[in-house]
């Protein structure tokens, strides 16, 4: 069950001999957590601003990994002594399970919010189950926002998502959202929340209004134009979307914003399915969740958009680690989707690939074969890529990826893993270091499968043998019948 509590300035009572700000009504589940809730329940107005001008502050916090705290704070004028500056904060205290299937921003107008504090000398508040979302926040609200703003709105969302993901990953500060109307702040918190898987959105901390934005450490914080000068960068002026924020959008942010703009909720659901399949539960860290999101987006991105997966450069080992982190077998990820993602990603590699066999080791079949197939497809499509990444170590590693069989021997009846990429196979086998005879025999076997013409096969064998035995001219007698390996 979710707990709740009311916090305001109230006169002394039998249970509270001293008047002032305190919890005036509490439910059973919230009572043990009052020490953790108290710092989140205060929301003083900014200096010089009359109480009635202070926006409602709706906030979501995660004081520890096992609890979510939602607060709604509004100015309430004078307290019991006649002093101005009183406020009423209604607190909801929930375990992650109570928020399952909900994004915290959906509770912006939940019917649970009380319009005024309960009588402090009355009975305890009841616990709440289940938590009910309101009706004001949903995907349609975000669709209307982006449709109304057009391209500037999408660009703003890209920059805001990039900033938010960096903040969630611990790679940068949170963002300040400046608007005269708190509803505009809710719009953009909702846009970010619906772009993220629900499990990651549940870790997004925010407030629709911070009187002192310079002291607020949530991922997203709203404030008024009058207090925006105090806010640390990055600052997003929501009333001027074309000028809001200067963060360079990441590829992941562009992908998510594009899906949301296009109404591709199915694509966002697919990202969430991959993310959920790899979720290790409440103890899983938020930075790890961001890495999984980046990986999921990279796997689903359309061709021509090389997303960052496993590092800034298209590192094979980093790609494989990111894929393994997604637990593709639990996500029931189609191997051909992984193959295509690997081909897109590795097509942008600019440095040698190194030991391919070791890099692929963290993946189980059929996903290891899928990544290898994607790699070979990328290599087959570009001679420049082959020249850039296939150094001696990589050629040796790829040449060692033969069909299963006795150690050191090729099994002629089994398919050769290089047969799907003729140009790559020839490049690899001609340049792999070591004894040339096994490579020459393999070239002949692949030749008999129709991979190459006679001329290029002769040239490959000539290059393979000639440098090692310059005094001899190889005799290639495949026209007289199948080549046979001499024992």
Secondary structure, DSSP 8 states (H G I E B T S, - for coil): -BEEEEEEEE---SS-SS-EEEEEEEBHHHHTTHHHHHHHH-----TT--GGGS--EEEEEEEETTEEEEEEEEEEEE-TTS-EEEEEEEEEEE-GGGGTT--GGGGTT-TT--SS---TTS--B--BSS----SS-SHHHHHHHHHHHTHHHHHHHHHHHHHHHHHHTTSS--EEEE-SSHHHHHHHHHHHHHHS-HHHHTT--EES--TTGGG--SSEEEE-GGGGGG--S-EEETTSGGGS------HHHHHHHHHHHTT-HHHHHHHHHHHHHT---TTS-HHHHHHHHHHHHHHH--TT-----SSSS--HHHHHHHHHHTTHHHHT--HHHHHHHHHHHHTT--S----HHHHHTTS-TTHHHHHHHHHHHHHHH-HHHHHHH--HHHHHHHHT---S-STT---TTS--GGGG-HHHHHHHHHH--S-HHHHHHHHHHHHHTTSS-HHHHHHHHHHHHHTT-TT------GGGS------
